[in-house]
Amino acid sequence: MTYTEFYKIVNDICDQIDKDESYEYIGVRFENKLRAVGEICECSNHNDARDDERDFPEYGSAEYAEMQELDGTSAWLAHCTWNYREDVSTKAAFRKPSWQEDDEMRGQNDHAYVVAGNRLATPSDADHGEIVIVDAIVLKVLY
């Protein structure tokens, strides 16, 4: 999937949700777990003792299992209905790296999903741009 395709799909979903007012919060979740549209995501774990936001134990490891469980699913904020609507490409979490020569998205995870919900449980020490959506539902499988 290219960045252009990614931005278009996520922006179109945000626009549709603005019209039908079905969800308050829209996020993008990157992970290795295979999910289906309509699936409710389980709660994410939280590593509040880390110094670097990239320092996170591998999913399924003993270290991961010992971490605190959040009250919802972690995602990168794409849109919330009560805030000014901005293009997803302007958000730091989704910007195309300037060093990248081609337009293909390359990430650490096998899958990406658009998730949504009506309640947040984002901790005060969340990463910049991160939200935690209670009962997050998969709206779109991106890849």
C-alpha positions in Angstrom: 0.0 0.0 0.0 1.3 3.4 -0.9 1.1 6.4 1.5 -1.2 8.1 -1.0 -3.6 5.1 -0.9 -3.3 5.0 2.9 -4.1 8.7 3.3 -7.1 8.5 0.9 -8.7 5.5 2.6 -8.3 6.8 6.1 -9.5 10.3 5.2 -12.5 8.9 3.3 -13.5 6.9 6.4 -13.1 9.9 8.6 -15.3 12.0 6.3 -18.0 9.2 6.3 -17.9 9.0 10.1 -18.3 12.8 10.3 -21.4 12.5 8.1 -23.1 9.6 9.9 -21.8 10.5 13.4 -21.4 6.8 14.2 -18.2 7.1 16.2 -16.4 9.8 18.1 -12.8 8.6 17.7 -11.0 7.1 14.8 -7.5 5.6 15.0 -5.1 3.5 13.0 -3.7 0.4 14.7 -0.5 -1.3 13.4 0.1 -4.9 14.6 1.0 -8.4 13.6 -2.3 -10.0 14.6 -4.8 -10.7 11.7 -8.2 -9.1 12.3 -11.5 -8.9 10.5 -13.9 -6.0 9.9 -16.3 -5.8 12.8 -14.0 -7.4 15.3 -13.7 -5.8 18.7 -10.1 -5.4 19.7 -8.8 -6.6 23.1 -7.2 -4.3 25.5 -3.6 -3.3 24.9 -0.8 -3.4 27.5 1.1 -0.4 28.8 4.8 -0.1 29.5 5.0 3.0 31.6 8.6 2.3 32.8 10.2 2.8 29.4 12.4 5.7 28.5 11.9 5.4 24.7 8.5 4.9 23.1 10.0 2.3 20.8 11.2 0.2 23.8 8.4 -2.3 24.0 8.5 -6.0 24.7 7.5 -8.5 22.0 3.8 -9.4 21.9 3.3 -12.8 23.5 6.5 -12.7 25.5 6.6 -13.2 29.3 7.8 -9.6 29.7 4.7 -8.4 27.7 2.4 -10.5 29.8 3.6 -8.8 33.0 2.8 -5.3 31.8 -0.2 -3.3 33.0 -3.4 -3.8 30.9 -5.1 -0.7 29.6 -8.8 -0.2 29.5 -8.9 -0.1 25.7 -6.9 -0.6 22.5 -4.0 1.6 21.6 -4.1 3.3 18.2 -2.7 6.4 16.5 -5.3 9.2 16.4 -6.6 9.8 12.9 -9.7 12.0 13.9 -12.1 12.8 16.6 -15.5 14.4 15.7 -15.3 17.2 18.3 -12.0 18.6 16.9 -11.1 20.5 13.7 -10.9 18.0 10.8 -7.4 17.8 9.4 -5.9 15.6 6.6 -4.3 12.5 8.0 -1.1 13.2 6.1 -0.5 16.2 8.4 -0.4 14.1 11.5 3.1 13.2 12.8 2.3 9.5 13.3 1.4 9.1 9.6 3.8 11.3 7.7 5.8 9.8 4.9 9.5 9.8 5.9 11.4 12.4 3.9 14.2 10.0 3.2 12.0 7.4 1.6 12.5 7.3 -2.1 9.4 5.3 -3.1 5.8 5.8 -2.1 5.3 2.4 -0.4 4.5 2.2 3.3 7.0 0.2 5.2 6.4 -0.6 8.8 7.4 -3.0 11.5 4.0 -4.7 11.6 2.3 -7.1 9.2 -1.1 -5.5 9.4 -2.8 -2.1 9.8 -6.4 -1.3 10.7 -8.7 1.6 11.0 -10.4 1.3 14.4 -13.1 3.4 16.0 -15.1 3.9 19.2 -17.0 6.3 21.3 -15.0 6.4 24.5 -11.3 6.9 25.4 -9.2 5.7 28.2 -5.9 7.2 27.2 -3.3 7.4 30.0 -1.6 10.7 30.8 1.7 9.3 29.8 0.6 8.1 26.3 2.9 8.6 23.4 2.4 11.8 21.3 -0.6 11.1 19.0 -1.6 7.9 20.8 -5.1 7.2 21.9 -6.7 4.3 23.8 -10.1 3.5 22.5 -12.5 1.5 24.7 -14.2 -1.3 22.8 -12.4 -0.4 19.6 -14.0 -1.9 16.5 -12.2 -2.7 13.2 -13.7 -0.6 10.4 -11.2 -1.4 7.7 -8.4 -3.8 7.1 -5.7 -1.6 5.4 -3.2 -4.5 4.9 
